[in-house]
């Protein structure tokens, strides 16, 4: 059956394997990036209360993920105005979101083109069947139609079997990213508010 599937099937299979690799690579990155932002902020603020900004920045540098990145940026700009700190944090946040969403476009594209490739394989299979009918009419053996029919069916099924899991994987990654982004935004607001308090002793 696989030998009769045709080149479209193998192309779809390669896309599916590549999408699976991207999914697990991104999933691992997102798991590393997701931390307990509340505990992390409490620890950093405790250090800042002791007038030790350098140690706070070291903690941020050693902690993976966007939350630590935006907190680090805020501490580095702690002597600036509230607007300056907020702008620096926002820029860092946008950069971190871009890193989180890296390679997700490939999953979205695979979701869209896999069924289309399956349809293309189906049409190629139908064309093969028509060619056989034209060349061997009026006597056509059923075995002569098998290759084209198999090509059409396998391509269609392969396209759907790749597109559906890719859509699920894309959705799972987007949910994780949204959670991390919410934690990052909350942490950014808290650290900016802490650093810009009128009685902040870390200035």
C-alpha positions in Angstrom: 0.0 0.0 0.0 2.8 2.4 0.9 4.6 1.6 -2.3 1.5 2.7 -4.3 0.9 5.8 -2.2 2.9 8.1 -4.5 5.2 11.1 -3.8 2.5 13.3 -2.3 2.0 10.8 0.5 5.7 10.8 1.4 5.8 14.6 1.3 2.8 14.7 3.7 4.6 12.2 5.9 7.8 14.3 6.0 5.7 17.4 7.0 4.1 15.4 9.8 7.4 14.2 11.2 8.8 17.8 11.0 5.8 19.2 12.7 6.0 16.6 15.5 9.7 17.5 16.1 8.8 21.2 16.2 6.0 20.5 18.7 8.1 18.6 21.2 11.0 21.1 20.9 8.7 24.0 21.6 6.9 22.1 24.4 10.2 21.5 26.1 11.1 25.2 25.8 7.8 26.4 27.1 8.0 24.0 30.1 11.4 25.5 31.0 10.0 29.0 30.5 7.0 28.6 32.8 7.9 29.3 36.5 6.0 30.2 39.6 6.0 34.0 39.1 4.6 34.8 42.5 7.3 33.0 44.4 10.0 34.4 42.0 8.8 38.0 42.5 8.7 37.6 46.3 12.2 36.3 46.3 13.5 39.2 44.1 11.7 41.8 46.1 13.1 40.4 49.3 16.6 40.8 47.9 15.8 44.3 46.7 14.6 45.2 50.2 18.1 44.5 51.4 19.5 47.0 48.9 21.2 44.3 46.9 20.1 45.0 43.3 23.1 43.1 41.9 22.1 39.9 43.6 18.5 40.4 42.4 19.7 40.8 38.8 21.9 37.6 39.2 18.8 35.7 40.3 16.9 36.9 37.2 19.8 36.0 34.9 19.9 32.5 36.3 16.2 32.0 36.0 14.9 30.9 32.6 11.8 32.4 31.0 10.1 35.7 30.1 9.1 36.5 33.6 12.7 36.7 34.8 13.6 38.6 31.6 11.1 41.4 32.2 11.9 41.6 35.9 15.6 41.9 35.1 15.0 44.7 32.6 12.9 46.6 35.2 15.7 46.3 37.8 18.3 47.4 35.3 16.2 50.6 34.6 15.2 51.1 38.2 16.7 54.6 38.4 14.7 55.9 35.4 11.2 57.3 35.4 8.1 55.1 35.5 7.5 55.7 31.8 11.1 54.7 31.0 10.9 51.5 33.0 7.5 50.6 31.5 8.8 51.2 28.0 11.9 49.0 28.6 9.8 46.3 30.1 7.3 46.4 27.2 10.1 46.1 24.7 11.5 43.1 26.5 8.1 41.6 26.7 7.5 41.8 23.0 10.9 40.3 22.3 10.1 37.4 24.7 6.7 36.7 23.1 8.4 36.6 19.7 10.8 34.0 21.1 7.9 31.9 22.6 6.1 31.9 19.3 9.2 30.9 17.3 8.5 28.1 14.8 4.8 28.0 15.6 4.1 29.4 12.1 5.4 26.1 10.7 2.7 24.2 12.6 0.0 26.5 11.4 1.2 26.2 7.8 1.3 22.4 8.1 -2.3 22.4 9.4 -3.4 24.3 6.3 -1.4 22.7 3.5 -1.6 19.0 4.6 -5.2 18.6 3.6 -4.5 20.5 0.4 -1.6 18.2 -0.5 -4.0 15.3 0.3 -6.5 16.7 -2.2 -3.7 17.2 -4.7 -2.7 13.5 -4.3 -6.4 12.5 -4.7 -6.7 14.5 -8.0 -3.4 12.9 -9.3 -4.8 9.5 -8.5 -8.0 10.3 -10.3 -6.0 11.5 -13.3 -4.1 8.2 -13.3 -7.4 6.3 -13.3 -8.7 8.3 -16.2 -5.5 7.7 -18.1 -5.8 3.9 -17.6 -9.4 4.0 -18.7 -8.5 5.9 -21.9 -5.5 3.7 -22.7 -7.0 0.3 -22.0 -10.7 0.8 -23.0 -12.9 -1.1 -23.6 -11.2 -3.9 -21.6 -10.0 -2.6 -18.2 -8.8 -4.9 -15.5 -9.5 -3.9 -11.9 -5.9 -4.3 -11.0 -5.0 -1.6 -13.5 -7.0 0.9 -11.5 -5.6 -0.1 -8.1 -2.5 2.2 -8.2 -4.5 5.3 -9.0 -7.2 4.5 -6.5 -4.7 3.7 -3.8 -2.8 6.9 -4.6 -6.0 9.0 -4.2 -7.2 7.4 -1.0 -3.9 7.2 0.8 -3.1 10.8 0.0 -6.5 12.1 1.3 -6.2 10.1 4.6 -2.6 11.1 5.1 -3.4 14.8 4.7 -6.2 14.6 7.3 -4.1 12.4 9.7 -1.4 15.0 9.7 -3.6 18.2 9.7 -5.7 17.2 12.7 -2.9 16.4 15.2 -1.0 19.5 14.0 -4.0 21.6 14.8 -4.2 20.1 18.3 -0.5 20.5 18.9 -0.7 24.2 17.8 -3.6 24.8 20.1 -1.8 23.2 23.1 1.3 25.3 22.5 -0.8 28.5 22.2 -2.5 27.8 25.5 0.8 27.4 27.2 2.1 30.6 25.6 -0.9 32.6 26.7 -0.4 31.4 30.3 3.2 32.4 30.3 2.4 35.8 28.7 -0.2 36.5 31.4 2.3 35.7 34.1 4.9 37.9 32.4 2.4 40.8 32.2 1.4 40.4 35.8 5.1 40.3 36.9 5.9 43.3 34.8 3.2 45.4 36.4 4.1 44.3 39.9 7.9 45.0 39.6 7.3 48.4 37.9 4.9 49.3 40.7 7.4 48.2 43.3 10.3 50.0 41.8 8.4 53.3 41.3 6.9 53.5 44.8 7.6 56.9 46.3 9.3 55.2 49.3 11.2 52.5 47.3 14.6 52.1 48.9 16.2 50.5 45.9 16.5 53.7 43.9 
